[in-house]
Amino acid sequence: MSDQDPELKTEEPPFPLPEPSFAFLVVSLRAQAEMQLGLMRYTDEEVPEPNFVLARHTIDLMGVLLEKTRGNLSIEEHRLLENSVTELRFRYVQVSEEVGRAAAQKA
């Protein structure tokens, strides 16, 4: 689409948006996975339940991205993605073990 298109309505976002970049994509996916694992809270009162199916899917999606972009990223981009995938995999295991322990204590 062209910015010259008179039919194109451009609305201002309610807040400043960062420039689209690979780093922003990785950070966005990482935040999504962290929310799905229940690691991000919106308020002090809300304790989010982990959604392991969605979290695993997001982490696997990032793994595919890592595999398919191999050799096409800058060192910084590669490290950001690789470190994010590694840490999210670790956190997935950690959260699932915590949930398992809590369930065992209730039983």
C-alpha positions in Angstrom: 0.0 0.0 0.0 1.1 3.5 -0.7 1.1 6.4 1.7 -0.3 8.4 -1.3 -3.5 6.3 -1.4 -6.4 8.6 -0.4 -8.5 5.6 0.7 -5.8 4.6 3.2 -6.7 6.0 6.6 -3.7 6.3 8.8 -4.5 6.5 12.4 -2.0 7.6 15.0 -1.3 4.8 17.5 -2.3 5.5 21.1 1.4 5.3 22.1 4.8 5.5 20.2 5.6 2.3 18.4 9.2 1.1 18.0 10.7 0.7 14.6 10.0 -2.7 13.1 13.2 -4.8 13.5 14.3 -8.3 14.0 15.3 -7.6 17.6 11.7 -6.2 18.3 10.3 -9.4 16.7 12.4 -11.6 19.0 11.6 -9.5 22.1 7.9 -9.6 21.3 7.8 -13.4 20.9 9.8 -13.7 24.1 7.4 -11.6 26.0 4.5 -13.6 24.6 6.1 -16.8 25.8 6.8 -15.3 29.2 3.2 -14.3 29.5 2.1 -17.8 28.5 4.3 -19.3 31.2 2.7 -17.0 33.8 6.0 -15.1 34.4 4.5 -11.7 33.7 1.9 -10.2 36.0 -0.4 -7.3 35.1 -1.3 -6.5 38.7 -0.1 -7.6 42.2 -3.4 -9.4 42.7 -3.5 -11.3 39.4 -1.5 -14.6 39.4 -1.7 -15.9 35.8 -1.9 -19.6 35.2 0.7 -21.0 32.8 -0.6 -22.2 29.4 2.1 -24.8 28.6 0.6 -25.7 25.2 0.8 -22.1 23.9 4.2 -21.5 25.6 5.7 -24.6 24.0 4.3 -23.5 20.6 5.8 -20.0 20.9 9.2 -21.4 22.0 9.2 -24.0 19.2 8.3 -21.2 16.7 11.3 -19.3 17.9 13.4 -22.4 17.5 12.2 -22.6 13.9 13.1 -19.0 13.4 16.6 -19.7 14.8 17.0 -22.7 12.5 15.7 -20.9 9.3 17.7 -17.7 9.8 21.0 -19.4 10.6 23.8 -17.7 8.7 21.6 -14.7 7.8 21.7 -12.7 11.1 24.2 -10.4 12.6 26.1 -11.7 15.6 23.9 -9.6 17.9 20.7 -10.8 16.3 21.8 -14.4 16.5 22.8 -14.2 20.1 19.5 -12.4 21.1 17.4 -15.2 19.4 19.6 -18.1 20.6 19.8 -16.8 24.2 16.1 -16.1 24.3 15.2 -19.6 23.1 17.6 -21.2 25.5 16.4 -19.2 28.5 12.7 -19.8 27.6 13.3 -23.5 27.3 14.9 -23.5 30.8 12.1 -21.4 32.2 9.5 -23.7 30.7 11.0 -26.7 32.5 11.4 -24.7 35.7 7.7 -23.5 35.7 6.4 -27.0 34.8 8.4 -28.5 37.7 7.0 -25.8 40.0 3.4 -26.5 38.9 4.0 -30.3 39.3 5.4 -29.8 42.9 2.5 -27.6 43.8 0.0 -30.2 42.4 1.7 -33.0 44.3 1.5 -31.0 47.6 -2.2 -30.4 47.2 -2.8 -34.1 46.6 
